[in-house]
Amino acid sequence: MRFATKAIHSGGAPDPLTGAVIPPIYLSTTYQQEAPGKHKGYEYSRTKNPTRDQLEACITALEEGEETACFASGLSATSAIMQTLSPGDGVVAGCDLYGGTVRLLDKVYKLWGIKVVYAESNDLTDFESKLKSLDKPKLVWIESPTNPLLNIVDISTLSQLTHSYGAKLVVDNTFATPYLQNPLKLGADYVVHSSTKYLGGHSDVVGGAVTVKNKEDVKSIRFLQNAVGGVPSPFDCYLLLRGIKTLHIRVERQCKNAEEIVSFLINHPKIKKVYYPTLTAERALVNEQMRHPGAMVSFEVDSIETVNKMCERLKIIALAESLGAVESLLCVPYYMTHASLPEERKKRLNITPTLIRLSVGIEDINDLLSELDSALQ
Ligand SMILES: Cc1ncc(COP(=O)(O)O)c(C=O)c1O
């Protein structure tokens, strides 16, 4: 099956009991056993739930992995991969990850004895020197495109480098979505998603997922999913399944709108710089590993005054954290998504108070353009 067919049909065959085209949501927490320990594969819903199974099968098909484990949030999915490590193990992370991921690595897992070092996201020689600096390098952790500056990392070359040091590559594919990029096919070992974003797509569910490429890595993620217990509710799984059915259509429109917004912003006198994958990275690399550069656009405006006036004047576009929804969302990463980063780190990463990140939605492009135009005037 091709992507669109998988998005609609994977994991969700009609209910064999009634023929219901949309299978029921299995809310039951527990399952009757024929005899002690003799059951139909389901005992208790933290361990395994039929609605979650459907969602996991669907994401596995879209990411072309071995198995997927779903979690209650993107950060609990991230946490599950980190919990496969032991004290003394090392992680090389791209320097411009989502601020909450950096907070989790630095303020939780460093305290548990995991060594975390950061590399310049688009500099593979820096990744190599950081891998060399660790006694026990176990994971390389990246986002591509990165958040919020939309740098592109060469996933295929980085996966070879990572494996040559005996480590595994994790790609947070939240920004790209499986429709635009499949990191496991490019050599990554784990894909992590905040399914809160494009997969859900309607700003009404928080969730996370880890898709594993190799059979031998499935066991530990499944163990942690059950043992730690950060699982999504069946209703949240249903909402995600429903959202994913239109992922490809939504992302196509979002990308088309984003292209027009980039052209508008590039020529605007109040915009100092536009960040978009084809502007910030080699076009050939973007085309090689992505179907399209995506629908996230960041830009630097000329002054704090412009930021404030712009935010005040927005009517359609919401000033809000998060991304990937049908509605356009605008944020100022310095004060919002990346507020938890130390000041000196924000400075080094060019996350300034005048940097704006726009998650382009599927509204009519003419309304979005006139909103941006009048907000910037
Ligand atoms: C790229 C990325 N990864 C992970 C997360 C964390 O996901 P969640 O908010 O679902 O825990 C986010 C949240 O914004 C994100 O943008």
The ligand as an SDF file (V2000), in Angstrom:
LIG
                    3D

 16 16  0  0  0  0  0  0  0  0999 V2000
   10.1130   18.4160   18.0470 C   0  0  0  0  0  0  0  0  0  0  0  0
    9.4080   18.0950   19.3280 C   0  0  0  0  0  0  0  0  0  0  0  0
    9.6870   16.9450   19.9660 N   0  0  0  0  0  0  0  0  0  0  0  0
    9.0730   16.6020   21.1290 C   0  0  0  0  0  0  0  0  0  0  0  0
    8.1640   17.4450   21.7230 C   0  0  0  0  0  0  0  0  0  0  0  0
    7.5030   17.0470   23.0280 C   0  0  0  0  0  0  0  0  0  0  0  0
    6.2490   16.5530   22.7740 O   0  0  0  0  0  0  0  0  0  0  0  0
    4.9980   16.6650   23.8000 P   0  0  0  0  0  0  0  0  0  0  0  0
    4.7210   18.1150   23.9760 O   0  0  0  0  0  0  0  0  0  0  0  0
    3.9320   15.9090   23.0960 O   0  0  0  0  0  0  0  0  0  0  0  0
    5.4480   16.0130   25.0640 O   0  0  0  0  0  0  0  0  0  0  0  0
    7.8330   18.6480   21.0880 C   0  0  0  0  0  0  0  0  0  0  0  0
    6.8470   19.5570   21.6940 C   0  0  0  0  0  0  0  0  0  0  0  0
    6.6630   20.6750   21.2770 O   0  0  0  0  0  0  0  0  0  0  0  0
    8.4770   18.9860   19.8690 C   0  0  0  0  0  0  0  0  0  0  0  0
    8.2170   20.1400   19.2290 O   0  0  0  0  0  0  0  0  0  0  0  0
  1  2  1  0
  2  3  1  0
  2 15  2  0
  3  4  2  0
  4  5  1  0
  5  6  1  0
  5 12  2  0
  6  7  1  0
  7  8  1  0
  8  9  2  0
  8 10  1  0
  8 11  1  0
 12 13  1  0
 12 15  1  0
 13 14  2  0
 15 16  1  0
M  END
$$$$
